[in-house]
Amino acid sequence: MIRFFKRFSLPVSLFVGVVAYLLFSRIEQLQPIGNVAGPLCLDVMPVILFTILYVTFCKIQIKELRPRVWHFKLQGIRIALSALFVWLITLTTDADMKLILEGVFICIICPTAAAAPVVTEKLGGSIASLTIYTIIANVVTSVIIPLFFPMVEKEADITFLSAMLMVLRNVTVVLVVPLALALTSRKIIPAFTDWLRSKRDLAFYLWCINLAIVSGVTVRNILASTVSGMTLVWLLLLPLAVCVSLFAIGKAVGRPYGESISAGQALGQKNTVVGIWLTISFLNPLAAVAPGAYVLWQNMVNAWQLWYKEKYGKLKW
C-alpha cells in the first residue's frame, strides 16, 4: 500500500479530494461534518503551503538564486500567447466563443504555481532556478494583467497600481517570506535545516494534502457552474490542450540550457487559484471553469511525469 501511494501520490490525492467532497456534500448525514470541515480545510491550506515552501527553500543556497536566459524567453512566450488571445477575444462577437477564449486566456496568463518547485525537485529539476523564475513571473503578471484585462472586458474595474500591488503582495507573502526565513534558518539553525533536508519527501507529501483540498474545491466549482452544453465541454477540454502545449513549449525552451524539467514546470504548472480569483473578480465569472479544469489536468501531467521517472529513473526530455 505504501509503495502504491508513493508511485501514484498525485492521482490518489486528486481522487481522495473529489470523493471526499462528493461524500460530505451529497450525503445528508455527512453534510454537517462537511459544513465544518470544508471551511477549516480552506483556512489550513495557506499554512500548509507556507510550510511546504519553507521546507523546500531550506535546500537552496543564495549563490544559486540567479536569473537564467530561459526565464526571460518563457516570459516573452507567455506575454505573446496572452496577447494573441486578447486579440482573438476582441475579434469575437459570439458570446459563447468569447467565454471559451477568456477561459483559455486566463490559463495562459496565470503565473507559475508557488508549489511548482516541490514537483520540480521530485522530477530532478532545479529548485533555485524555478524559484527565481516564479518570482519573475509574478512581477511580470502584475504588469500585464492591468494592461490586458481592460481589453478583454471593457467594464473590468482594475487599475494598474491596484493590480500590481495585489500580485506583489501575493508573491511577497507566499514566496519571499518563506524563502527569506529558510535562508536565515540555514545560517542560524543549520542543524534543524539539515534535518529538514534529510526528509526528502516531506514537502511533497504535504503538497499532496493541499492538492486533495484543491481538487475538492475545483470539483465543487465546476459542479456549481451554470455553464452547460458544448460551452462547458470546451471549457473543460481546451485547458488540457493548453496544459500539454505549455509543458511542451517550456521543455523545448529549457532543453538547450539543460533545464527542460524546470522550464516545463515553469510554464506549465500554474497558480490557478489566482487565475480563478482574477476571472471571478474582473472577467466573466463563468470562464472560471477553465482554470478549475486546468488544475486537474496539470496534476495529471505531473502524475504521469512522476510515474515515468519512478519507472525509468529519469525523464528523457
VMD Tcl script that draws the C-alpha trace (Angstrom):
set ca {
  {0.00 0.00 0.00}
  {2.80 2.43 0.90}
  {4.64 1.60 -2.33}
  {1.45 2.15 -4.33}
  {0.89 5.58 -2.73}
  {4.49 6.60 -3.40}
  {4.14 5.73 -7.09}
  {0.68 7.26 -7.58}
  {0.62 10.05 -4.99}
  {-0.95 12.70 -7.19}
  {-3.78 10.60 -8.69}
  {-4.58 9.27 -5.21}
  {-4.67 12.82 -3.81}
  {-6.94 14.00 -6.63}
  {-9.23 11.00 -6.15}
  {-9.40 11.43 -2.37}
  {-10.24 15.14 -2.70}
  {-13.01 14.53 -5.24}
  {-14.56 11.60 -3.36}
  {-14.36 13.41 -0.01}
  {-16.14 16.44 -1.44}
  {-18.89 14.32 -3.03}
  {-19.41 12.28 0.14}
  {-19.59 15.23 2.52}
  {-21.68 17.40 0.22}
  {-24.13 14.88 -1.25}
  {-24.82 12.50 1.66}
  {-27.25 14.21 4.02}
  {-25.90 12.56 7.17}
  {-22.36 13.74 6.41}
  {-23.22 17.29 5.36}
  {-22.91 18.79 8.89}
  {-19.35 17.46 9.05}
  {-18.65 18.82 5.59}
  {-20.01 22.23 6.53}
  {-17.42 22.43 9.31}
  {-14.52 20.61 7.67}
  {-14.77 22.47 4.34}
  {-14.04 25.99 5.64}
  {-11.45 24.57 8.04}
  {-9.56 22.93 5.16}
  {-9.56 26.22 3.25}
  {-8.16 28.02 6.31}
  {-5.43 25.39 6.72}
  {-4.29 25.50 3.08}
  {-2.16 28.69 3.35}
  {-0.42 27.29 6.45}
  {0.38 24.03 4.67}
  {1.62 25.92 1.60}
  {3.86 28.13 3.71}
  {5.32 25.04 5.41}
  {5.83 23.30 2.07}
  {7.77 26.23 0.65}
  {9.81 26.74 3.81}
  {10.89 23.09 3.81}
  {11.68 23.23 0.09}
  {13.59 26.51 0.27}
  {15.78 25.18 3.09}
  {17.56 23.23 0.34}
  {18.53 26.38 -1.59}
  {21.79 28.30 -1.31}
  {21.88 32.03 -2.00}
  {24.50 31.66 -4.74}
  {22.05 29.50 -6.72}
  {19.46 32.27 -6.87}
  {20.25 33.92 -10.19}
  {18.16 34.60 -13.32}
  {18.71 32.44 -16.39}
  {18.26 33.33 -20.06}
  {15.36 30.91 -20.47}
  {13.47 32.71 -17.69}
  {13.03 35.74 -19.93}
  {12.36 33.69 -23.07}
  {9.44 32.00 -21.34}
  {8.10 35.34 -20.17}
  {8.19 36.58 -23.75}
  {6.30 33.50 -24.91}
  {3.69 33.85 -22.15}
  {3.13 37.53 -22.99}
  {2.90 36.79 -26.74}
  {0.38 33.97 -26.25}
  {-1.69 36.12 -23.88}
  {-1.68 38.99 -26.39}
  {-2.76 36.59 -29.16}
  {-5.83 35.51 -27.21}
  {-6.64 39.10 -26.24}
  {-6.66 39.89 -29.96}
  {-8.89 36.89 -30.74}
  {-11.30 37.91 -27.98}
  {-11.59 41.45 -29.37}
  {-12.50 39.99 -32.78}
  {-15.17 37.66 -31.38}
  {-18.83 38.64 -31.45}
  {-20.28 35.31 -30.31}
  {-20.83 35.31 -26.53}
  {-20.10 31.61 -26.02}
  {-16.91 31.75 -28.08}
  {-15.74 34.79 -26.14}
  {-16.38 32.93 -22.88}
  {-14.29 29.98 -24.07}
  {-11.45 32.21 -25.25}
  {-11.44 34.04 -21.91}
  {-11.07 30.70 -20.16}
  {-8.06 29.79 -22.30}
  {-6.60 33.27 -21.87}
  {-6.68 33.09 -18.07}
  {-5.00 29.66 -18.14}
  {-2.12 31.15 -20.13}
  {-1.68 34.42 -18.25}
  {-1.69 32.78 -14.80}
  {1.69 32.98 -13.04}
  {3.63 29.88 -12.04}
  {2.32 28.00 -9.01}
  {4.22 28.70 -5.80}
  {4.40 24.95 -5.14}
  {5.97 24.19 -8.53}
  {9.48 23.83 -7.01}
  {8.22 20.85 -4.98}
  {7.33 18.80 -8.07}
  {10.41 20.11 -9.88}
  {12.67 18.76 -7.15}
  {10.87 15.40 -7.27}
  {11.43 15.23 -11.02}
  {15.13 16.13 -10.73}
  {14.97 19.81 -11.72}
  {16.43 22.89 -10.06}
  {14.52 24.35 -7.10}
  {16.56 27.56 -7.12}
  {16.10 28.19 -10.83}
  {12.34 27.70 -10.67}
  {12.04 29.83 -7.52}
  {13.66 32.81 -9.25}
  {11.51 32.21 -12.32}
  {8.35 32.15 -10.20}
  {9.23 35.50 -8.64}
  {9.93 36.99 -12.09}
  {6.69 35.53 -13.47}
  {4.63 37.11 -10.68}
  {6.26 40.51 -11.20}
  {5.56 40.31 -14.95}
  {1.98 39.23 -14.20}
  {1.50 42.32 -12.03}
  {2.28 44.43 -15.12}
  {0.44 42.59 -17.90}
  {-2.84 41.98 -16.03}
  {-3.84 45.67 -15.85}
  {-2.75 46.07 -19.48}
  {-4.70 43.13 -20.91}
  {-7.80 42.79 -18.72}
  {-9.49 46.06 -19.83}
  {-9.08 44.88 -23.45}
  {-10.79 41.57 -22.64}
  {-13.64 43.07 -20.59}
  {-14.31 46.76 -21.18}
  {-16.00 47.01 -17.79}
  {-13.09 45.44 -15.90}
  {-12.66 47.62 -12.81}
  {-8.93 47.24 -12.34}
  {-6.22 49.87 -12.18}
  {-2.57 49.38 -12.93}
  {-1.47 50.20 -9.37}
  {-4.09 48.05 -7.64}
  {-3.30 45.02 -9.83}
  {0.43 45.40 -9.32}
  {0.09 45.72 -5.54}
  {-2.29 42.76 -5.42}
  {0.11 40.38 -7.22}
  {3.22 41.72 -5.48}
  {1.55 41.28 -2.09}
  {0.77 37.69 -3.04}
  {4.33 36.92 -4.14}
  {5.76 38.54 -1.00}
  {3.62 36.55 1.42}
  {3.69 33.26 -0.47}
  {7.26 33.23 -1.82}
  {9.57 35.88 -0.43}
  {8.76 35.41 3.29}
  {9.30 31.60 3.39}
  {12.39 32.00 1.17}
  {13.91 34.63 3.47}
  {13.02 32.59 6.55}
  {14.59 29.45 5.05}
  {17.82 31.21 4.06}
  {18.03 32.77 7.54}
  {17.42 29.39 9.16}
  {20.32 27.87 7.23}
  {22.62 30.40 8.89}
  {21.14 30.45 12.41}
  {19.95 26.88 12.97}
  {21.83 24.74 10.43}
  {21.25 21.52 12.41}
  {17.48 21.96 12.05}
  {17.62 22.76 8.34}
  {19.96 19.79 7.79}
  {17.34 17.60 9.46}
  {14.62 19.04 7.22}
  {16.72 18.44 4.11}
  {17.16 14.82 5.16}
  {13.37 14.39 4.97}
  {13.40 14.36 1.18}
  {9.70 13.84 0.51}
  {8.21 15.83 3.41}
  {7.28 18.86 1.27}
  {5.91 16.64 -1.48}
  {3.53 14.74 0.80}
  {2.38 17.98 2.43}
  {1.66 19.23 -1.06}
  {-0.42 16.09 -1.73}
  {-2.63 17.09 1.22}
  {-3.08 20.55 -0.27}
  {-3.80 19.01 -3.66}
  {-6.58 16.86 -2.22}
  {-8.22 20.00 -0.81}
  {-7.77 21.91 -4.08}
  {-9.26 19.07 -6.14}
  {-12.34 19.00 -3.90}
  {-12.78 22.77 -4.24}
  {-12.28 22.52 -8.01}
  {-14.98 19.88 -8.43}
  {-17.32 21.96 -6.27}
  {-16.80 24.99 -8.51}
  {-17.26 23.00 -11.71}
  {-20.48 21.37 -10.47}
  {-21.79 24.73 -9.30}
  {-21.17 26.34 -12.69}
  {-24.23 27.47 -14.63}
  {-22.49 26.90 -17.97}
  {-23.99 24.00 -19.88}
  {-23.84 22.18 -23.22}
  {-20.87 22.31 -25.59}
  {-19.57 25.50 -24.00}
  {-18.95 23.61 -20.76}
  {-17.29 20.76 -22.68}
  {-14.90 23.20 -24.37}
  {-14.13 24.94 -21.07}
  {-13.22 21.56 -19.58}
  {-11.28 20.08 -22.52}
  {-9.41 23.04 -24.02}
  {-7.39 23.55 -20.80}
  {-5.99 20.04 -21.39}
  {-4.65 21.10 -24.81}
  {-3.30 24.34 -23.32}
  {-1.70 22.47 -20.41}
  {0.11 19.91 -22.59}
  {1.22 22.65 -25.00}
  {2.66 24.86 -22.26}
  {4.56 21.98 -20.68}
  {5.95 21.01 -24.12}
  {6.95 24.59 -25.03}
  {8.64 25.09 -21.66}
  {10.63 21.87 -22.01}
  {11.68 22.79 -25.56}
  {12.92 26.23 -24.45}
  {14.78 24.87 -21.41}
  {16.39 21.88 -23.14}
  {19.37 23.77 -24.71}
  {20.22 25.06 -21.20}
  {19.99 21.64 -19.58}
  {16.85 22.67 -17.66}
  {13.98 21.12 -19.57}
  {12.35 19.86 -16.37}
  {12.46 23.22 -14.59}
  {11.34 25.14 -17.67}
  {8.49 22.73 -18.36}
  {7.16 23.13 -14.82}
  {7.74 26.90 -15.00}
  {5.46 27.41 -17.99}
  {3.05 24.52 -17.42}
  {2.32 24.44 -13.68}
  {0.01 27.37 -12.98}
  {-1.32 29.16 -9.92}
  {-4.93 28.52 -10.88}
  {-6.23 29.74 -7.52}
  {-5.09 33.22 -8.53}
  {-6.49 32.64 -12.01}
  {-9.93 31.69 -10.69}
  {-9.99 34.70 -8.38}
  {-8.95 37.07 -11.16}
  {-11.60 35.64 -13.50}
  {-14.39 35.95 -10.95}
  {-13.32 39.46 -9.91}
  {-12.56 41.11 -13.25}
  {-13.64 38.93 -16.20}
  {-16.66 36.73 -16.92}
  {-17.07 34.59 -13.77}
  {-18.38 31.69 -15.88}
  {-14.94 31.39 -17.50}
  {-13.52 30.30 -14.13}
  {-14.42 26.72 -15.10}
  {-11.35 26.68 -17.37}
  {-8.65 27.37 -14.75}
  {-10.55 24.99 -12.45}
  {-10.21 22.23 -15.03}
  {-6.58 23.21 -15.67}
  {-5.58 22.37 -12.09}
  {-6.82 18.82 -12.59}
  {-5.09 18.42 -15.97}
  {-1.75 19.85 -14.83}
  {-1.64 17.44 -11.93}
  {-2.44 14.52 -14.20}
  {0.55 15.61 -16.31}
  {2.66 15.84 -13.15}
  {1.44 12.40 -12.05}
  {2.43 10.90 -15.39}
  {5.88 12.51 -15.23}
  {6.44 11.23 -11.70}
  {5.33 7.73 -12.72}
  {7.68 7.80 -15.71}
  {10.62 8.92 -13.60}
  {9.85 6.29 -10.97}
  {9.77 3.57 -13.61}
  {12.67 4.61 -15.85}
  {14.86 6.55 -13.43}
  {14.71 9.92 -15.17}
  {12.80 11.97 -17.70}
  {14.31 11.81 -21.18}
  {13.07 15.20 -22.36}
}
mol new
graphics top color blue
foreach p $ca { graphics top sphere $p radius 0.5 }
foreach p [lrange $ca 0 end-1] q [lrange $ca 1 end] { graphics top cylinder $p $q radius 0.2 }
display resetview
